[in-house]
Amino acid sequence: MDKNLPLPPWYDAMLSCPVKMTLFFVVVMALSPILLIFGAVLPLFRKYL
């Protein structure tokens, strides 16, 4: 990342607090498989949507 560009406020707040960083990591790890399965199964039900 370019050193001249500042970090987004939410990302800076997350990096400054270990609890927020851990919570973000857990949420991302928990939701990734759900989103992958949903994305793989969705085309099968496209005609019903």
Backbone as a chain_set.jsonl record, in Angstrom:
{"seq": "MDKNLPLPPWYDAMLSCPVKMTLFFVVVMALSPILLIFGAVLPLFRKYL", "coords": {"N": [[0.847, -1.19, 0.0], [0.403, 2.251, -0.664], [2.343, 4.643, 1.007], [1.516, 7.265, 1.248], [-1.221, 7.34, 1.241], [-3.88, 7.498, 3.505], [-5.136, 5.185, 6.006], [-8.403, 3.669, 5.898], [-10.911, 4.844, 8.213], [-12.356, 2.833, 9.677], [-10.726, 0.613, 9.357], [-8.352, 1.415, 10.515], [-9.211, 1.727, 13.158], [-9.821, -0.92, 13.717], [-7.319, -2.15, 13.555], [-6.045, -0.988, 15.697], [-7.135, -2.09, 17.943], [-6.954, -5.084, 19.556], [-9.084, -6.808, 20.22], [-11.17, -6.117, 18.462], [-9.896, -6.748, 16.061], [-9.566, -9.512, 16.317], [-12.245, -10.306, 16.51], [-13.172, -9.507, 13.975], [-11.648, -11.243, 12.368], [-12.66, -13.747, 13.197], [-15.361, -13.52, 12.433], [-15.097, -13.253, 9.639], [-13.885, -15.711, 9.001], [-15.92, -17.434, 9.789], [-18.079, -16.756, 8.139], [-17.174, -17.07, 5.516], [-17.213, -19.831, 4.455], [-20.005, -20.185, 4.384], [-20.837, -18.242, 2.542], [-19.494, -19.174, 0.26], [-20.705, -21.697, -0.162], [-23.365, -20.886, -0.541], [-23.037, -19.339, -2.87], [-22.271, -21.35, -4.647], [-24.506, -22.994, -4.736], [-26.632, -21.403, -5.454], [-27.034, -21.01, -8.362], [-28.4, -23.369, -8.994], [-30.979, -22.999, -8.126], [-31.941, -20.898, -9.55], [-34.056, -20.689, -11.394], [-36.276, -20.707, -9.798], [-36.243, -18.366, -8.42]], "CA": [[0.0, 0.0, 0.0], [1.139, 3.503, -0.752], [2.504, 5.293, 2.319], [0.875, 8.58, 1.244], [-2.665, 7.201, 1.419], [-4.24, 7.116, 4.877], [-6.003, 4.02, 6.15], [-9.802, 4.011, 6.206], [-11.106, 4.949, 9.67], [-12.774, 1.569, 10.292], [-9.582, -0.299, 9.339], [-7.418, 1.928, 11.515], [-9.773, 1.386, 14.474], [-9.713, -2.365, 13.897], [-5.92, -2.499, 13.803], [-5.588, -0.451, 16.974], [-7.769, -2.825, 19.043], [-6.833, -6.53, 19.308], [-10.386, -7.474, 20.326], [-11.871, -5.881, 17.198], [-9.204, -7.485, 15.021], [-9.894, -10.92, 16.509], [-13.653, -10.467, 16.165], [-13.253, -9.419, 12.521], [-11.086, -12.482, 11.828], [-13.599, -14.836, 13.483], [-16.547, -13.328, 11.59], [-14.732, -13.555, 8.255], [-13.672, -17.156, 8.893], [-17.199, -18.126, 9.963], [-18.995, -16.474, 7.038], [-16.624, -17.435, 4.213], [-17.788, -21.074, 3.913], [-21.434, -20.0, 4.12], [-20.96, -17.506, 1.286], [-19.045, -20.047, -0.825], [-21.752, -22.693, -0.405], [-24.505, -20.165, -1.113], [-22.696, -18.983, -4.246], [-22.217, -22.551, -5.469], [-25.831, -23.607, -4.826], [-27.599, -20.442, -5.99], [-27.439, -21.25, -9.754], [-29.317, -24.5, -9.091], [-32.326, -22.545, -7.817], [-32.175, -19.626, -10.226], [-35.359, -20.661, -12.064], [-37.315, -20.523, -8.789], [-36.144, -17.027, -7.825]], "C": [[0.881, 1.239, 0.0], [1.172, 4.186, 0.616], [1.795, 6.641, 2.391], [-0.629, 8.503, 1.485], [-2.971, 6.791, 2.854], [-5.131, 5.877, 4.878], [-7.443, 4.473, 6.349], [-10.016, 4.015, 7.715], [-11.496, 3.63, 10.329], [-11.605, 0.589, 10.368], [-8.549, 0.123, 10.381], [-7.906, 1.592, 12.923], [-9.642, -0.105, 14.753], [-8.275, -2.766, 14.23], [-5.437, -2.031, 15.168], [-6.161, -1.209, 18.171], [-7.699, -4.326, 18.751], [-8.168, -7.27, 19.375], [-11.172, -7.32, 19.024], [-11.227, -6.67, 16.065], [-9.542, -8.973, 15.102], [-11.342, -11.191, 16.12], [-13.853, -10.422, 14.65], [-12.76, -10.713, 11.879], [-12.063, -13.643, 12.018], [-14.84, -14.728, 12.594], [-16.24, -13.685, 10.138], [-14.547, -15.055, 8.068], [-14.986, -17.933, 9.018], [-18.107, -17.939, 8.745], [-18.467, -16.888, 5.665], [-17.194, -18.745, 3.672], [-19.273, -20.945, 3.582], [-21.628, -19.277, 2.788], [-20.523, -18.348, 0.093], [-20.109, -21.085, -1.172], [-22.967, -22.033, -1.047], [-24.241, -19.81, -2.575], [-22.648, -20.179, -5.17], [-23.603, -23.143, -5.7], [-26.85, -22.684, -5.501], [-27.97, -20.697, -7.455], [-28.414, -22.418, -9.914], [-30.767, -24.078, -8.882], [-32.691, -21.247, -8.523], [-33.558, -19.574, -10.88], [-36.507, -20.468, -11.083], [-37.309, -19.12, -8.186], [-36.718, -15.965, -8.743]], "O": [[1.961, 1.258, 0.59], [0.149, 4.289, 1.293], [1.499, 7.118, 3.487], [-1.244, 9.49, 1.889], [-2.383, 5.837, 3.364], [-5.789, 5.563, 3.885], [-7.683, 5.543, 6.908], [-9.359, 3.255, 8.427], [-11.022, 3.328, 11.424], [-11.499, -0.178, 11.325], [-7.947, -0.72, 11.046], [-7.111, 1.216, 13.783], [-9.385, -0.51, 15.887], [-8.044, -3.62, 15.086], [-4.516, -2.619, 15.734], [-5.721, -0.995, 19.301], [-8.32, -4.795, 17.797], [-8.364, -8.255, 18.663], [-11.769, -8.281, 18.539], [-11.926, -7.203, 15.203], [-9.776, -9.618, 14.08], [-11.633, -12.196, 15.471], [-14.621, -11.214, 14.103], [-13.386, -11.222, 10.95], [-12.269, -14.436, 11.099], [-15.314, -15.732, 12.063], [-17.04, -14.35, 9.481], [-15.008, -15.613, 7.072], [-15.136, -18.989, 8.403], [-18.824, -18.863, 8.362], [-19.257, -17.04, 4.733], [-17.628, -18.775, 2.52], [-19.746, -21.531, 2.608], [-22.489, -19.658, 1.995], [-21.119, -18.249, -0.979], [-20.383, -21.324, -2.348], [-23.535, -22.571, -1.998], [-25.121, -19.963, -3.421], [-22.95, -20.053, -6.356], [-23.852, -23.734, -6.751], [-27.835, -23.164, -6.062], [-29.154, -20.607, -7.779], [-29.179, -22.449, -10.878], [-31.682, -24.72, -9.398], [-33.647, -20.574, -8.136], [-34.173, -18.509, -10.916], [-37.608, -20.101, -11.495], [-38.264, -18.73, -7.515], [-36.715, -14.783, -8.397]]}, "num_chains": 1, "name": "protein.A"}
